[in-house]
Amino acid sequence: MIRKLIAIGLIAAAPIAGADSLLIDGIDVARSSSHMRPTRGASMATVEARFGSPSQQQAAVGAPPITRWDYPGFVVFFEHDRVIHTVATP
């Protein structure tokens, strides 16, 4: 019984947990422009047909090969010939 009271006392004496909010500049811009970027799974040919030639193209690296295409306003990452991720850039 005393152990339970001690445990309850320790829990009651513990500081109340809090949380911080993280605000990231530009997150709303990235969300609103997501429809203007290639979608996951699109082929390189589809991306090039819709958005034109990239302003810069990085050679494939690693295994599986990851390729990066830079466009004004976003970057596209491919695994083999398929989009795996797009990132909005300022």
C-alpha positions as a Markdown table, in Angstrom:
| # | Residue | x | y | z |
|---|---|---|---|---|
| 1 | Met | 0.0 | 0.0 | 0.0 |
| 2 | Ile | 2.8 | 2.4 | 0.9 |
| 3 | Arg | 4.6 | 1.6 | -2.4 |
| 4 | Lys | 1.4 | 2.5 | -4.3 |
| 5 | Leu | 1.1 | 5.8 | -2.5 |
| 6 | Ile | 4.8 | 6.6 | -3.1 |
| 7 | Ala | 4.3 | 5.8 | -6.8 |
| 8 | Ile | 1.2 | 8.0 | -7.0 |
| 9 | Gly | 3.1 | 10.8 | -5.3 |
| 10 | Leu | 6.0 | 10.6 | -7.7 |
| 11 | Ile | 3.7 | 10.7 | -10.7 |
| 12 | Ala | 1.8 | 13.6 | -9.2 |
| 13 | Ala | 5.0 | 15.5 | -8.6 |
| 14 | Ala | 6.3 | 14.9 | -12.1 |
| 15 | Pro | 6.3 | 18.0 | -14.3 |
| 16 | Ile | 3.5 | 18.3 | -16.8 |
| 17 | Ala | 4.7 | 17.5 | -20.3 |
| 18 | Gly | 4.5 | 20.2 | -22.9 |
| 19 | Ala | 5.0 | 20.4 | -26.6 |
| 20 | Asp | 6.5 | 22.9 | -28.9 |
| 21 | Ser | 5.2 | 23.8 | -32.4 |
| 22 | Leu | 7.6 | 23.8 | -35.3 |
| 23 | Leu | 6.8 | 26.4 | -38.0 |
| 24 | Ile | 8.6 | 26.1 | -41.3 |
| 25 | Asp | 8.7 | 29.0 | -43.7 |
| 26 | Gly | 7.3 | 28.2 | -47.1 |
| 27 | Ile | 5.5 | 25.0 | -46.2 |
| 28 | Asp | 2.2 | 26.4 | -47.4 |
| 29 | Val | 3.8 | 27.4 | -50.7 |
| 30 | Ala | 5.1 | 23.9 | -51.1 |
| 31 | Arg | 1.7 | 22.3 | -50.5 |
| 32 | Ser | -0.1 | 24.7 | -52.8 |
| 33 | Ser | 2.4 | 24.1 | -55.7 |
| 34 | Ser | 2.4 | 20.3 | -55.3 |
| 35 | His | -0.1 | 19.9 | -58.2 |
| 36 | Met | 2.5 | 21.6 | -60.4 |
| 37 | Arg | 5.2 | 19.0 | -59.8 |
| 38 | Pro | 5.6 | 15.4 | -61.1 |
| 39 | Thr | 3.9 | 12.8 | -59.1 |
| 40 | Arg | 5.4 | 9.6 | -57.6 |
| 41 | Gly | 5.7 | 6.8 | -60.1 |
| 42 | Ala | 5.8 | 9.0 | -63.2 |
| 43 | Ser | 8.3 | 8.0 | -65.8 |
| 44 | Met | 11.2 | 10.2 | -67.0 |
| 45 | Ala | 9.6 | 10.4 | -70.4 |
| 46 | Thr | 6.3 | 11.6 | -68.9 |
| 47 | Val | 8.1 | 14.2 | -66.8 |
| 48 | Glu | 10.1 | 15.5 | -69.7 |
| 49 | Ala | 7.0 | 15.6 | -71.9 |
| 50 | Arg | 5.0 | 17.6 | -69.3 |
| 51 | Phe | 7.7 | 19.8 | -67.9 |
| 52 | Gly | 10.3 | 20.0 | -70.7 |
| 53 | Ser | 14.0 | 19.3 | -70.4 |
| 54 | Pro | 15.5 | 19.9 | -66.9 |
| 55 | Ser | 17.7 | 22.9 | -66.5 |
| 56 | Gln | 20.3 | 20.6 | -64.9 |
| 57 | Gln | 20.6 | 16.8 | -64.8 |
| 58 | Gln | 22.7 | 14.9 | -62.3 |
| 59 | Ala | 24.2 | 11.6 | -63.2 |
| 60 | Ala | 22.8 | 8.5 | -61.5 |
| 61 | Val | 24.5 | 7.4 | -58.3 |
| 62 | Gly | 24.2 | 4.4 | -56.0 |
| 63 | Ala | 22.4 | 1.1 | -56.2 |
| 64 | Pro | 19.6 | 1.4 | -57.1 |
| 65 | Pro | 20.6 | 4.3 | -59.3 |
| 66 | Ile | 19.1 | 7.6 | -58.2 |
| 67 | Thr | 19.0 | 10.4 | -60.7 |
| 68 | Arg | 18.2 | 14.1 | -60.0 |
| 69 | Trp | 16.7 | 16.6 | -62.4 |
| 70 | Asp | 16.6 | 20.3 | -61.5 |
| 71 | Tyr | 13.7 | 22.5 | -62.7 |
| 72 | Pro | 13.0 | 26.1 | -61.8 |
| 73 | Gly | 10.9 | 25.8 | -58.6 |
| 74 | Phe | 11.4 | 22.1 | -57.9 |
| 75 | Val | 13.8 | 19.1 | -58.0 |
| 76 | Val | 12.8 | 15.6 | -59.1 |
| 77 | Phe | 14.5 | 12.4 | -57.9 |
| 78 | Phe | 14.2 | 9.2 | -59.9 |
| 79 | Glu | 14.9 | 5.6 | -59.0 |
| 80 | His | 15.8 | 3.9 | -62.3 |
| 81 | Asp | 13.3 | 5.8 | -64.6 |
| 82 | Arg | 10.5 | 6.5 | -62.1 |
| 83 | Val | 9.8 | 9.5 | -59.8 |
| 84 | Ile | 10.3 | 8.7 | -56.2 |
| 85 | His | 10.2 | 12.3 | -54.8 |
| 86 | Thr | 9.8 | 15.9 | -55.8 |
| 87 | Val | 11.0 | 18.8 | -53.7 |
| 88 | Ala | 9.9 | 22.5 | -54.0 |
| 89 | Thr | 12.8 | 24.9 | -54.2 |
| 90 | Pro | 12.8 | 28.7 | -53.6 |
